Amino acid sequence: SLSYLRKFPVDIVKIDKSFVHGIETDFEARALVKAIISMAHSLKIDVVAEGVETAGQLAILQGMNCRYVQGFYFSPALPKDQIIDYVRAFQFRKPMLRSTLIAN
C-alpha cells in the first residue's frame, strides 16, 4: 500500500520482477516502472528493480535513473560463501556495471 510510504521510515522500494519483465515491449509496464521510480525519488527513497534478465531491461532502468538492480542478468542466486569471489570476478568481466552490482 502506498500509504506505508508515509507511515513508516522507508529507505528503499523494490519493483517486482513482474513489472520489470515487460518493460522492453509493454508500454504500460514501462510507464508503471517509470512512475514508481519517479515517485520514490521525489520522496527521497531509493529504488531496486528485481528480475533484470536482459541488457535491454538494464538499459531502460538505467535510463530511468534506477540505481539498484538485481536479477539473473548478473547471476543466479549464490550461496553466501561464493558471493565475494563472484563480485571480484564480475568487476573484471563487466567493469561498466561495477557500480550497479556493488551498490546492491
Rosetta blueprint (number, residue, H / E / L):
1 S L
2 L L
3 S L
4 Y H
5 L H
6 R H
7 K H
8 F L
9 P L
10 V L
11 D L
12 I E
13 V E
14 K E
15 I E
16 D L
17 K H
18 S H
19 F H
20 V H
21 H L
22 G L
23 I L
24 E L
25 T L
26 D L
27 F H
28 E H
29 A H
30 R H
31 A H
32 L H
33 V H
34 K H
35 A H
36 I H
37 I H
38 S H
39 M H
40 A H
41 H H
42 S H
43 L L
44 K L
45 I L
46 D E
47 V E
48 V E
49 A E
50 E L
51 G L
52 V L
53 E L
54 T L
55 A H
56 G H
57 Q H
58 L H
59 A H
60 I H
61 L H
62 Q H
63 G H
64 M L
65 N L
66 C L
67 R L
68 Y E
69 V E
70 Q L
71 G L
72 F L
73 Y L
74 F L
75 S L
76 P L
77 A L
78 L L
79 P L
80 K H
81 D H
82 Q H
83 I H
84 I H
85 D H
86 Y H
87 V H
88 R H
89 A H
90 F H
91 Q H
92 F H
93 R H
94 K L
95 P H
96 M H
97 L H
98 R H
99 S H
100 T H
101 L H
102 I H
103 A H
104 N L
